[in-house]
């Protein structure tokens, strides 16, 4: 075991504080990663504050991890010391079920092992990226292409893949009209990726205060959802709506914006249940769906896609001492567009 420095929430809703944790020895198929940067995802806050249910403490959040391989196990074939790598929201799965066999480890029927707030196959809690080092099986590690800066690549391991996967699955591309609800950490990546895929992109945000940013990142149109005229004007407009917000929405109103056979896909996960009138989907054969992250192969595909198109996330680099303040700012939508921790400051 190796002792490493980390930032952890000692209990639900408690401020995060500097501590140390134990990392397992490097096994035959493991890589030891010196973490350089870790993104702060809204789901870190949900889990550290038990918004999604009972959690495991102390908790070291962080599932947007970018770093350098410093040691490899004897059986490792994918990576070598010095490689630039990333780790996302999961570090293992059963690897045997139908979904795992199909490269959909994120939907492992026995449940994948989360990068933090989970129990690994060794029976020990998993600890995430707000730490100096992590040991991960090479099968759940991805390569970060040379064209991507590590700090801008870190958020791609969640925000990037969480938007790329549904955009690809629902065939966003030339001739398709795609709306992205919310212009935050996930939303800004949804805009960039949908634009790069060739779709006509509209942002639906509460206000117009980020309009200039949205247009600069690739949106063709930008509307305020606080303006009732928006829903009249855009009725029946979209093939695909990607909702990235964690607040409960009036689903019936948003579903009215879809064309026949359109899909409304949720990647933001509100803590409260939402309701809808089923006539909102019956009329127009519409789909109300959800999507998680992507599998490992698709995550690699997404990183390569972003590198090929020359973009990472829009980030604000912070020191570890600013994590608690950053959490409050995320809750106040005061970030453009992803906080990334400089792990050298832990």
Secondary structure as GFF3:
##gff-version 3
##sequence-region A 1 346
A	DSSP	beta_strand	2	9	.	.	.	ID=ss1
A	DSSP	beta_strand	16	23	.	.	.	ID=ss2
A	DSSP	beta_strand	30	39	.	.	.	ID=ss3
A	DSSP	alpha_helix	42	48	.	.	.	ID=ss4
A	DSSP	beta_strand	65	72	.	.	.	ID=ss5
A	DSSP	beta_strand	84	87	.	.	.	ID=ss6
A	DSSP	beta_strand	90	92	.	.	.	ID=ss7
A	DSSP	alpha_helix	98	101	.	.	.	ID=ss8
A	DSSP	three_ten_helix	105	107	.	.	.	ID=ss9
A	DSSP	beta_strand	113	114	.	.	.	ID=ss10
A	DSSP	beta_strand	133	137	.	.	.	ID=ss11
A	DSSP	three_ten_helix	138	140	.	.	.	ID=ss12
A	DSSP	beta_strand	142	143	.	.	.	ID=ss13
A	DSSP	alpha_helix	150	154	.	.	.	ID=ss14
A	DSSP	three_ten_helix	155	157	.	.	.	ID=ss15
A	DSSP	alpha_helix	159	169	.	.	.	ID=ss16
A	DSSP	beta_strand	177	181	.	.	.	ID=ss17
A	DSSP	alpha_helix	185	197	.	.	.	ID=ss18
A	DSSP	beta_strand	200	205	.	.	.	ID=ss19
A	DSSP	alpha_helix	211	217	.	.	.	ID=ss20
A	DSSP	beta_strand	221	224	.	.	.	ID=ss21
A	DSSP	alpha_helix	228	233	.	.	.	ID=ss22
A	DSSP	beta_strand	238	243	.	.	.	ID=ss23
A	DSSP	alpha_helix	251	255	.	.	.	ID=ss24
A	DSSP	beta_strand	258	266	.	.	.	ID=ss25
A	DSSP	alpha_helix	279	282	.	.	.	ID=ss26
A	DSSP	beta_strand	287	290	.	.	.	ID=ss27
A	DSSP	alpha_helix	296	309	.	.	.	ID=ss28
A	DSSP	beta_strand	315	318	.	.	.	ID=ss29
A	DSSP	three_ten_helix	320	322	.	.	.	ID=ss30
A	DSSP	alpha_helix	323	331	.	.	.	ID=ss31
A	DSSP	beta_strand	338	342	.	.	.	ID=ss32
A	DSSP	three_ten_helix	343	345	.	.	.	ID=ss33
###
